Amino acid sequence: MATTVSEARAAGAADCVFTFHASLGPLEWPSVDFGGRRYPSTGELAALHSAGYGIPAERHIEVQRTARDAAGELVPYHLLTFVAERGMWPVRSDAQFCTGDWKTKRIFAAWTPIVRQLRPQLGRPVRILNVLGLRAEESPDRAKRPAYRNVLTNSQRHVDEWLPIRPWTTKAVRALCDDSGIAHHWSYDSVPGAGDWRGSTRCSCSICIMANRADLILNARRRPRLTALYAEVEQVRGHRFRQDLSIAELIALAKRPGGPAPGVVLSDDGPEFASMAAAVRAALTEPPRRKLEADPNAPQQLNLLGLGNCGACGP
């Protein structure tokens, strides 16, 4: 954001900048009250960051995947509901349907009304520069991704992708955040407001398939009800959250002494979480859309011996 807005202002194009947040609903970090202060959710903070860099509210757009309920009304369609319906978690790092179907496609679709408005005025395809904060240090796949490339060209739009902080280190990103005066998300800290960067190392799904083990243990301690709901999906569908770590194993690790203290434990008792939990459990009463391999020793299979009535996840 800082780099993009600076470059846009220098180019006289600041009024062309839009910001987008693809919400993952209750799977994202929610707001929290701590020490007499309220700390914003991921979605709220995205809007605050946009405003902090001078983007008008009407040019900050939040999108979320939806589906029609039994009454035909459009309602949020959550990633965990999809996993429960599908019967399988993503099994490879290159098969992250969360990124494509819940983020990228939602934002691409949100450009359509803007394109329809501008295309007749311009008399040519609308040029869109899609700016992402991906960095080479984050993963080998991201290290291979070019800093600038064309991703779509048709009669309506020409879309290029720019990764302006691709070579930046995590240390440099944190330094800029600290110097900017614009708050980073509370989940990055040991406790909300500490400003010590001793919490989660990534602010994506609270329980993310790509997270490292330390983050997953910390986040399971911070969100036990969400972790328990993941465990229900894993137990009913019999498919491991990750080949190297099941949710049942994660819960056991989170119960052990030592490791990162949660700092804050979320209640997850709001209506949005309750609605998602109801949809997930309803999906689990139906046959899965995908079938596991018949071989009980296949890595996709899950053996939940001893899960039983665990205090963190329930029956």
N, C-alpha and C positions, 0 to 999 in steps of 0.2 A: 504494500500500500504506500509506504513512504517513498519508495523509489518510483513507482508508477505516477503518483501525484506530482512529484518533483519534475519528472520528465514531461508530463502532460502540461504543466504550467509553463515550462521552458519552451514548449512547442506551441503555446497558445491554444491548447486543446483541452484545458481543464473542464470545460463545459460538456465534453464528450464522455467523461468518465462515469461509468455506472459500477456499482458493487452488487454482488450477488452472494447470498448464503443459501446453500442447499441443506435444509434442515433434516436431521435424522431423528427428530422428536425426542422421546424419552431415552433413547440410546446415547444422546449427547449429554454433556455435563449440564445439569440444571443449575438454577440459581440456589444460593444458600445463605441463610442468616447465621452470622458468626460474630461473636464479640460485640453485639449491638449494632452490626452493620450488615447490609444486604449486598452480596456479591452476585453479579449478573450471570445468567446462563450463557452458553456458547453463542446462541443466536442473538441474544441481547447485546453481548459484547461485540459481535460483528457489526451490528448497527451503530454502536457507540464508536467503534474504530472508524467507520465510514464517516460519521458526523465529525469526529475529531480531526479528520483530514480534509474537511470542508466540502464533503459531498452532500448535496441537499437530500432530505429524507425521501423525496419522490424518486430519487435515482439510486436508492438502496432497495433491492428486491429480494425477498425471502421466498424460496420455493420449497415444495415438499411433495413427495409422491403421494397420490391419492388413489382410491378405488371406491366402487359403489357398494354400499352396504345392502342388507336385505330389503330395505325400504327404497332403494334406488338413490340414496343420497351420497354425495361425494364425501368421504371421510379420509383422514390420514391412513396411509398403508405403510406399516412399519416393517423394517428389514427383518426383525425377529419373527414377525408373523409369516413372512415369506419363507424363512428358514424352516419354521415349523410345518408349513404347508409342503414345502419341497422335500423335507425329510433328511436333508444333508446340509452341512456347513460347506463353505468354500474349502476345497482340499488343496489348492495351489495358490501361491502368492500372485500368480498371473491370472487368476480367475476370481478377482474381487468384484462380484456383481454389485456390491455396495457402492463402489466408486462409479461404475458406469450407469447403473439403473437408478440409483438414488441421488447421484450428484451431477455427473457430466450431462446426462440426457435431460435432466430437469432444467439445468441452466441453459443448454442449447435451445430448449423449447421456450424458455422465457425471453429469448431474443426475438422470437417470431413477431410479436406485436410491434416491436421497435422497427424491425425490418419492413413490415407491411406499411408502417407510417412513412419511413424515409425513402424506400425504394422509388415510389412515383416522383418524389421531389427531386431526387438525385439523377434519375434517368439512367442509373447503372447499378450493379450489385453493391450492396452496403458492405463497407469494409469494417470488419470487427477484429480487434486485437484482444485475444483472450489471454489475460495475464494471470499466471499461477505462481505460487510461492514455493514450488518444488526445488529441492537442492540436491546436488550430487552427493553430498555427505550422507544423505538419508538412507540410500540403498544402492546396490549395484545397478539395478534397473534404471533408477533416476540418474545415476551417473552417466549412463549411455544416452540419455534423452538429450537431443540438441537444444541449445538455448533459444533457437528461433526456427520455426518451421510452419509450413502451410498445412492445415488440417482439413479444410473443406473449401471447395469452390464450386458454385453453381450460378444459375441465372439471377438468384436473389441475394446471395451473400458470398463474401470472400472472407474466410476466417483464418487468421494466422495465430500461432501460439508463441508467447514470449515468457521465458523464465528469467526474470531480471536478477534474481539473487541465487542463481544456480551455483556459482562458485563459493558462496558465503559459508562460513563455518557456523556451527551452533553458537559458539562463543560470541561471534560478531552479531548474530541476530539478537541474542539476549542483551548485549551491550546497547544496541540501538533501541530496543524496547525500554530498557531502564532509563536511557537518556531522553526518550521522546516525551515523557510525562503522560503517556497514554497507557493505562493499565493493561498488563497481560492477564490471561485467565487465571482464576484462583486455583485451578487444579494443578498448575505447574509448581505450586508452592507447598511447603510442608503443612501449613495451615493457611486458610484464606487470609490474605493481606500481609503475609510474612515477607513477600518479595525476595525469597531466597532461592528460587528455582530448585527446590529439593523435593518436589512432588512428582507428578507424572512427567515423563519426558515427551509425551505427545498428547495433543488434545483432539482426539478423534472420537470414535465410539468409546464409551467408557470401558467396555470389555471388547477389545479389538483383536481380531485374529493375527494382526501384524505386530502387536505390542510385544515388548520383551517381557521376560518372566517377572522381573522385579516390578514393572508397571502393573502387570496383571494381578499380582499379589496385593499391591497397594490399592488398586482400584476395586478389587473384590472386597477388601476391608472397608473401603469407603461406600460401596454400594452393595450391601449384602442381599437386599431384596431383588435387585436386578440380576445379580449373579445366581441367585436361587431360581429365577425364572429361566435363565440360560440352562441351568442344571435340569429343569423339568423337560425342556426340549431335547437335551442330550439323552436323558434317561428314556424318554418315550420313544424317540426315533432310533436309539442305539447307534448313533454316529458321533465320533469324537469331535469336539470343538476344534482341536488341532491334533495332528498325528503324534506330536511330541508332548501334548498336554491336554488332558480332558478337563472339563469343568469340575467333575468330581474330584480330580486330583488337585485342581486349583483351590477348591474350597478347603481341602485338607491342608494344603500349604498355608493358606491364609489363617488357619486356626493355630498354626504352630507359633511358639514364641519367637521373638527376634524379627529382624527385617524392618521394613519401613512402618512406622506408626501411621494410622490413617489421618490423624489430625482432626478430621471431621467425618462423621458417619451420616449419610443421607437417609431420610426416612422413606423416600419414594412412595408417598401415600397420597399423591395428588390425583385428580381425575384423569389426566392424560396418561399417567402410568397405569392406572386401573383399567382404562379402556384398552390399552395395548395388551395388558396381561389377559384380559377377557378374550381378546381376539386370538392371542397365541394359544390359549387353552382350548378354545373352540376348534382351532386348526388341528390340534393334536388329537381330537376325537375322530378325525377323518383319516383315511388311508393316505400315506405319503405319495407325492407325485413321482418321486424317484425311488428306486429300489436299491438297497445295498447289495454288494456282492454276496453270493451264497457261501463263500469260503469264510468260516468263522475266524480264521487267522489272518484274513486280509487286513491291511492297515486301516481301512475305513471302519471296521467293526469296532464296537465298544463293549467292554466288559465292565459293568458297574458293580462288581462284587463288593458287598459291604456298604453300599450307599444307604439303604434302609431308611430309618427316620433320623436324618441328620439335623441337628439343631439349626444350621444355617439355611438349609434348603427345604426342610419339611419332608413329608412322606414322598 
